[in-house]
Amino acid sequence: MTLDETTGGATGGPAGGGTGNPSGSTPGTTGETAPVTGPAGVASSGDDDYLARRSLRRGSAGWLLLTGLGVAYVVSGDFSGWNIGLSKGGFGGLAVATVLMGVMYACLVFALAELSAILPTAGGGYGFARRALGTWGGFLTGTAILVEYVLAPAAISLFIGDYVESLGLFGLESGWPVYLVCFALFIGIHLWGVGEALRFSLIVTAVAVAALLVFAFGAFTDFRVDRLNDIPVDAGAFGANSWLPFGLLGIWAAFPFGMWFFLGVEGVPLAAEEAKDPVRSLPKALALSLGVLVLLAVMTFLATTGARGSAAVQEAGNPLVVALQGDGEPTALSRFVNYAGLAGLVASFFSLIYAGSRQLFALSRAGYLPRFLSLTSRRKSPYLGLIIPGAIGFALAAGSGNGARMLNIAVFGATISYALMALSHIVLRRREPGLHRPYRTPGGTVTSSVALVLALSALVATFLVDRTAAFLALGVYVIALAYFALYSRHRLVARAPEEEFAALAAAEAELERD
């Protein structure tokens, strides 16, 4: 098989730093090397410059910044979006759905903690699946994650525009100028450097979390149990009652909205190459961030519905503010929460841009996507991996204007990636039981099997919520798979850390057979 480009040979092993490859290849006009043939249909090493031009700033984030990143991915979901699940399942339906999705994320996070300690690279889920499921599994997982992290910021930019307009900030209205400022400003901070970006994210996230605590304190003073189940019962729905007004099927339909309390936390491993002591800090950050998110979810869900009633907030664009304004008149607390909601949206928007750029960086560096997208600047930022997805996100926001649909497409991609990452954990546990695991998932494959079943259930639920969004996502996925099947799978880069890690496994398996 002839491949069109090769990589730098200065690295060895999954984390880099080993022997070169005396391929005898000649430099091309781009400074990278001519094609050679590598093992397992993957390009072999020939140019020391390839990975050097695609390196991130190591040691920029400790466990605290990583924990803040995990919360930042998700915190906007506490301020809006989840409440629409009340219109699908009522209080009881959404409550059960949130518990089940919380279990799914807990099981997934424990599995990812083990996987990220084994392979701490920027590839995250793609790298895990690449080792366990091969190149097809790696691409399927990485693409699903990329769909999530490109679509979600586009949707959130629309919500930021709505908040800016509702607050009357600078007399601006929601529209493309606001979306453009969002993308340009926050991508600019990421281009400045990862340390600065994560510190900014931590500060904004802290403001949003503090606001949720203040909101809960104020809302619980008006809490009444009878307001929780005040949505009218659909008598024709199977199993319907006051707690499940839309019947048992309403629980399933509420799955995607229960996910909004946690959606994105799985992106913490994407910071692995920029983390301090990733083997220890990644599992710790994953566990801490999920713990914070569970606390915020329970508190926000109960305080909002109990203060104003499920019926009043089920369709609200700003449910926390509605919950505080019993008579419809703004209060000092509701204004504060309104401004803080903008901070929560900014935190998630900002951190999701980071996650998307790192997933794109890893896929591009390994040749699954065009390799120029993984080039990094002198400040070690993947500048094209930030700018191009940002441009796509801005175009989607300005051209579509449908934030809910874009979020549903993001959820579709997320559930596929969850299922494949959980499957990767199961496969690696069974196929490679002797693999060094600095952290081991409590419950082993039983834990990841629970995550797999629930993820597949949530995937089916996306068709119950918005069939058009699900089929649009499926169409994007098919186009990406065609690109991989016809082009990029023949042009992969052997010396990318995730590919080299998988090649080592193949070599070890071949030695055992011999």
C-alpha positions in Angstrom: 0.0 0.0 0.0 1.4 3.4 -0.9 0.9 6.2 1.5 1.2 9.9 0.7 2.9 11.3 3.8 4.9 10.2 6.8 5.7 11.5 10.2 8.5 12.6 12.4 10.6 9.8 13.7 11.8 11.3 17.0 9.2 9.7 19.1 8.7 6.2 20.4 5.9 4.7 22.5 2.6 6.2 23.2 3.9 9.2 25.0 6.7 10.0 22.6 10.5 9.9 23.0 12.2 6.9 21.4 14.0 5.8 18.3 13.9 7.2 14.8 13.2 5.4 11.5 16.0 5.3 8.9 13.6 5.3 6.0 15.7 7.2 3.5 12.8 9.3 2.5 13.4 12.7 0.8 12.0 16.0 2.0 9.1 17.5 0.1 8.3 21.1 -0.5 6.2 21.3 2.7 9.2 20.2 4.9 7.6 16.8 5.5 8.6 13.5 3.9 7.9 11.5 0.9 5.7 8.3 1.1 7.0 5.1 2.5 5.1 1.9 3.5 4.5 1.2 7.2 3.1 -1.7 9.2 -0.5 -2.5 9.3 -1.3 -0.2 6.5 -0.1 2.8 8.4 2.5 5.3 7.4 5.9 4.9 9.0 8.2 7.5 10.3 10.6 9.4 8.2 10.8 13.1 9.2 11.8 14.3 12.7 10.0 17.6 12.0 6.4 16.3 11.7 5.5 15.8 15.4 7.7 18.8 16.4 5.3 21.0 14.3 2.4 19.4 16.0 3.1 19.5 19.7 1.1 21.0 22.6 2.4 22.8 25.7 2.9 20.0 28.3 2.4 20.5 32.0 0.0 23.5 31.7 -2.9 22.1 33.7 -3.0 20.5 37.1 -5.9 18.6 38.7 -7.7 21.9 39.7 -7.7 23.4 36.2 -8.8 20.0 34.8 -11.6 19.8 37.3 -12.7 23.3 36.4 -12.6 22.3 32.8 -14.8 19.3 33.4 -17.4 21.5 35.2 -17.1 24.2 32.6 -18.0 21.8 29.8 -21.4 21.2 31.4 -22.4 24.1 33.6 -24.5 26.0 31.0 -26.8 22.9 31.0 -27.9 23.8 34.6 -29.1 27.2 33.4 -31.2 26.1 30.5 -32.2 23.2 28.3 -32.8 20.5 30.9 -36.2 21.9 31.7 -37.6 21.0 28.3 -37.4 17.4 29.6 -40.4 18.3 31.8 -42.5 18.7 28.7 -41.5 15.1 27.6 -41.7 13.2 30.9 -43.0 15.5 33.6 -41.2 15.8 36.9 -41.1 12.1 37.6 -40.1 11.1 34.1 -37.2 13.7 34.0 -36.1 12.7 37.5 -35.8 9.1 36.6 -34.1 9.9 33.3 -31.6 12.2 35.1 -30.8 9.5 37.6 -30.3 6.9 34.8 -28.1 9.3 32.8 -26.2 10.2 36.0 -25.5 6.5 36.4 -24.4 6.3 32.8 -22.0 9.2 33.2 -20.6 7.8 36.5 -19.9 4.4 34.9 -18.4 6.1 31.8 -16.2 8.4 33.9 -14.8 5.5 35.9 -14.1 3.6 32.6 -12.5 6.8 31.1 -10.4 7.3 34.2 -8.8 3.9 33.6 -8.4 4.4 29.9 -6.9 7.9 30.2 -4.3 6.7 32.7 -3.3 4.0 30.2 -3.1 6.4 27.2 -2.8 10.0 28.3 -2.8 11.7 24.9 -4.9 14.4 23.2 -6.8 11.8 21.3 -9.0 10.9 24.2 -11.8 8.6 23.2 -10.4 8.2 19.7 -7.2 6.9 21.1 -8.9 4.4 23.4 -11.1 3.1 20.7 -8.2 3.0 18.2 -6.4 0.5 20.5 -9.4 -1.6 21.3 -11.4 -1.5 18.1 -8.9 -0.7 15.3 -8.8 2.2 12.9 -12.5 2.1 12.1 -13.4 2.1 15.7 -11.0 5.0 16.3 -12.5 7.1 13.5 -16.1 6.3 14.4 -15.4 7.4 18.0 -13.4 10.5 17.1 -15.9 11.7 14.6 -18.8 11.3 17.0 -16.9 13.4 19.6 -16.1 16.0 17.0 -19.8 16.3 16.0 -20.6 16.9 19.6 -17.9 19.5 20.2 -18.5 21.5 17.0 -22.3 21.6 17.2 -22.6 22.4 20.9 -20.7 25.7 20.8 -22.7 26.8 17.8 -25.9 26.2 19.7 -24.6 27.9 22.9 -23.6 31.0 20.9 -27.3 31.4 20.0 -28.2 31.1 23.7 -25.6 33.7 24.5 -27.1 36.0 22.0 -30.5 35.6 23.6 -29.2 36.4 27.0 -27.4 39.5 25.7 -30.6 40.7 24.1 -32.8 39.9 27.1 -30.4 41.7 29.5 -30.2 44.8 27.2 -26.4 44.7 27.2 -25.1 47.6 25.1 -28.5 47.7 23.2 -27.5 44.6 21.2 -29.9 42.1 19.7 -29.3 38.4 19.2 -27.8 38.0 15.7 -24.6 37.2 13.7 -22.6 40.2 15.1 -22.9 38.8 18.7 -22.1 35.2 17.5 -19.1 36.5 15.6 -17.8 38.4 18.7 -18.2 35.2 20.8 -16.2 33.1 18.4 -13.5 35.7 17.6 -12.9 36.7 21.2 -12.8 33.3 22.8 -10.9 31.6 20.1 -8.4 34.5 20.4 -7.9 33.6 24.1 -7.3 30.0 23.2 -4.7 31.1 20.6 -2.9 33.0 23.3 -2.1 29.8 25.2 -3.7 26.8 27.0 -2.7 27.9 30.5 -4.3 31.3 30.1 -7.4 29.7 28.5 -7.9 27.2 31.2 -7.4 29.8 34.0 -10.0 32.1 32.3 -12.4 29.1 32.1 -11.9 28.3 35.8 -12.7 31.9 36.8 -15.9 32.1 34.7 -17.0 28.6 35.9 -16.5 29.6 39.5 -18.8 32.6 39.0 -21.5 30.4 37.4 -21.3 27.7 40.2 -21.5 30.4 42.9 -24.6 31.8 41.2 -26.2 28.4 41.2 -25.6 28.1 44.9 -27.1 31.5 45.5 -30.0 30.7 43.3 -30.8 27.5 45.2 -30.6 29.3 48.5 -33.2 31.8 47.3 -35.4 29.3 45.4 -35.7 26.8 48.3 -37.3 29.5 50.5 -40.4 29.2 48.2 -40.2 25.4 47.7 -43.5 23.4 47.8 -43.8 19.7 47.1 -47.2 20.1 45.3 -45.6 22.2 42.6 -43.4 19.4 41.4 -46.1 17.4 39.7 -48.5 20.1 38.5 -48.3 19.2 34.8 -51.7 17.9 33.5 -51.8 14.1 33.0 -52.2 12.7 29.5 -54.9 10.1 30.2 -54.1 8.2 27.0 -50.4 7.5 27.9 -49.5 4.1 29.3 -48.7 4.3 33.0 -49.6 8.0 33.3 -50.1 9.5 36.7 -49.4 12.9 38.3 -45.7 12.1 38.6 -45.5 10.6 35.1 -48.0 12.7 33.2 -46.8 11.4 29.8 -46.5 7.8 31.0 -43.6 5.4 31.1 -42.5 6.3 27.6 -41.9 9.8 28.8 -39.0 8.6 30.9 -37.2 7.4 27.8 -38.1 10.6 25.8 -36.5 12.6 28.7 -33.1 10.9 28.4 -31.4 13.5 26.2 -32.5 16.3 28.6 -31.3 14.4 31.7 -28.0 14.2 29.9 -27.7 18.0 29.7 -26.8 18.1 33.4 -23.6 16.1 32.5 -23.0 16.4 28.8 -19.4 17.2 28.0 -17.6 16.0 31.2 -16.2 13.1 29.2 -14.0 15.7 27.4 -11.5 16.0 30.3 -9.1 13.3 28.9 -8.7 15.5 25.8 -6.4 17.7 27.9 -4.1 14.8 28.7 -1.0 16.0 26.7 -1.2 19.4 28.4 -1.8 18.1 31.9 0.7 17.8 34.8 1.1 14.2 35.8 -1.9 13.0 33.7 -1.8 9.5 35.0 -2.9 10.8 38.4 -4.6 14.1 37.6 -7.0 12.9 35.0 -8.8 10.2 37.1 -8.9 12.7 40.0 -10.3 15.5 37.9 -12.9 13.3 36.3 -14.2 12.0 39.6 -14.2 15.5 41.2 -15.9 17.2 38.3 -18.7 14.6 38.1 -19.2 14.9 41.9 -19.7 18.7 41.6 -22.0 18.2 38.6 -24.2 15.7 40.4 -24.6 18.1 43.3 -25.5 21.0 41.0 -28.0 18.9 39.1 -30.0 17.7 42.1 -30.0 21.2 43.6 -31.0 23.0 40.4 -33.6 20.5 39.4 -35.4 20.5 42.8 -35.1 24.2 43.5 -36.4 25.3 40.1 -39.4 23.0 39.9 -40.3 23.3 43.6 -40.2 27.1 43.7 -42.3 27.9 40.6 -43.8 24.6 39.4 -42.9 22.2 36.7 -45.6 23.5 34.4 -44.3 27.1 34.6 -40.7 26.3 33.7 -41.0 23.4 31.3 -40.8 25.6 28.1 -38.9 28.5 29.6 -35.7 29.7 27.9 -34.4 30.9 31.3 -36.0 28.5 33.8 -34.0 29.7 36.8 -35.1 33.3 36.4 -38.7 32.2 35.9 -38.5 30.2 39.1 -37.4 33.3 41.0 -40.0 35.7 39.5 -43.2 34.3 41.0 -45.3 37.4 40.0 -43.4 38.0 36.8 -41.5 41.0 38.1 -37.7 41.0 38.1 -36.0 40.9 41.5 -32.4 41.6 42.5 -31.8 37.9 42.8 -33.3 37.1 39.5 -31.2 39.8 37.8 -28.1 38.4 39.4 -28.9 34.8 38.2 -29.7 36.2 34.8 -26.2 37.7 34.5 -24.6 34.6 36.0 -26.5 32.5 33.4 -24.5 34.4 30.8 -21.3 33.5 32.6 -22.4 29.8 32.6 -23.0 29.9 28.9 -19.6 31.5 28.3 -17.9 28.9 30.4 -19.3 26.0 28.4 -18.9 27.7 25.1 -15.3 28.5 25.8 -14.4 25.0 27.1 -16.2 23.2 24.4 -14.2 25.1 21.8 -11.1 23.8 23.6 -12.3 20.2 23.5 -13.2 20.3 19.9 -9.9 21.7 18.9 -8.0 19.0 20.7 -10.0 16.2 19.2 -9.6 17.6 15.7 -5.8 18.1 16.5 -5.4 14.4 17.4 -7.4 13.1 14.4 -5.5 15.3 12.1 -2.1 14.5 13.5 -2.8 10.8 12.9 -4.0 11.4 9.4 -7.7 10.6 9.8 -8.4 14.2 8.8 -6.3 16.6 6.7 -2.9 16.9 8.4 -2.5 20.7 8.1 -5.3 21.0 10.7 -2.9 19.8 13.5 -0.1 22.3 12.9 0.6 24.3 16.1 1.8 27.9 16.6 4.9 29.0 18.6 2.6 29.2 21.6 1.7 25.5 21.0 -1.9 26.1 20.1 -3.5 24.2 17.2 -4.5 27.4 15.5 -6.2 25.9 12.4 -7.9 23.3 14.6 -9.4 26.3 16.5 -10.1 28.7 13.6 -11.7 26.2 11.1 -14.2 24.6 13.5 -15.0 28.1 14.9 -15.8 29.3 11.4 -18.0 26.3 10.8 -19.8 26.9 14.2 -20.3 30.5 13.4 -21.7 29.7 10.0 -24.1 27.2 11.5 -25.2 29.6 14.2 -25.8 32.5 11.8 -27.4 30.4 9.1 -29.6 28.1 11.2 -30.7 30.0 14.3 -32.0 26.7 15.7 -30.0 26.1 18.9 -32.2 23.2 20.2 -31.8 21.2 16.9 -28.0 21.7 17.0 -27.9 20.5 20.6 -29.9 17.4 19.6 -27.4 16.7 16.9 -24.6 17.1 19.4 -26.3 14.7 21.8 -26.6 12.2 18.9 -22.8 12.3 18.4 -22.2 12.1 22.1 -24.2 8.9 22.7 -22.4 7.2 19.8 -19.0 8.1 21.3 -20.1 7.0 24.8 -21.2 3.5 23.5 -17.9 3.1 21.7 -15.7 4.3 24.6 -17.5 1.9 27.0 -17.1 -0.9 24.5 -13.4 -0.1 24.2 -13.0 -0.5 28.0 -14.7 -3.9 27.8 -12.6 -5.1 24.9 -9.3 -4.0 26.4 -10.1 -5.6 29.8 -10.8 -8.9 28.0 -8.2 -8.9 25.3 -5.3 -7.4 27.3 -5.8 -8.2 31.0 -2.1 -7.8 31.6 -1.9 -4.2 30.3 -0.5 -1.9 32.9 -3.4 0.0 34.5 -2.3 2.7 37.0 -6.0 3.2 37.8 -8.6 0.4 37.6 -12.3 1.0 37.2 -14.4 -0.1 40.2 -16.6 -3.0 39.1 -14.5 -3.6 35.9 -16.5 -4.5 32.8 -19.8 -4.6 34.7 -19.4 -0.8 35.1 -18.6 -0.1 31.5 -21.4 -2.5 30.4 -23.9 -0.5 32.3 -22.6 2.6 30.5 -22.8 0.9 27.1 -26.5 -0.2 27.6 -27.6 3.2 28.8 -25.7 5.0 26.0 -27.4 2.9 23.4 -30.8 3.6 25.0 -30.0 7.4 25.0 -29.1 7.1 21.3 -32.5 5.6 20.4 -34.1 8.3 22.6 -32.7 11.1 20.3 -35.0 9.8 17.6 -38.0 10.2 19.9 -37.1 13.8 20.7 -36.2 15.2 17.2 -36.1 12.7 14.4 -34.9 15.3 11.9 -31.9 16.3 14.0 -31.0 12.6 14.5 -31.1 11.9 10.7 -29.1 15.1 10.0 -26.4 13.9 12.4 -26.5 10.4 10.8 -26.0 12.1 7.3 -23.0 14.0 8.5 -21.6 10.7 10.0 -22.1 8.9 6.7 -20.2 11.6 4.7 -17.3 11.4 7.2 -17.2 7.6 7.0 -17.1 7.8 3.2 -14.1 10.2 3.4 -12.3 7.7 5.7 -13.1 4.6 3.7 -12.1 6.1 0.4 -9.2 8.3 1.3 -7.8 8.8 4.8 -7.6 5.3 6.1 -4.9 4.7 3.5 -2.9 7.7 4.7 -2.6 7.3 8.5 0.5 8.4 10.4 2.3 5.6 12.3 4.2 7.9 14.7 1.1 9.7 16.1 1.0 8.6 19.8 -2.4 6.9 19.5 -1.4 5.0 16.4 1.9 4.0 17.8 0.2 2.7 21.0 -2.0 0.5 18.9 0.9 -0.7 16.7 2.7 -1.8 19.8 -0.3 -3.9 20.8 -0.4 -5.5 17.4 3.4 -6.2 17.6 3.1 -7.8 21.0 0.1 -9.9 19.9 2.2 -11.1 16.9 5.1 -12.0 19.1 2.8 -14.0 21.4 1.4 -16.0 18.4 5.0 -16.8 17.2 
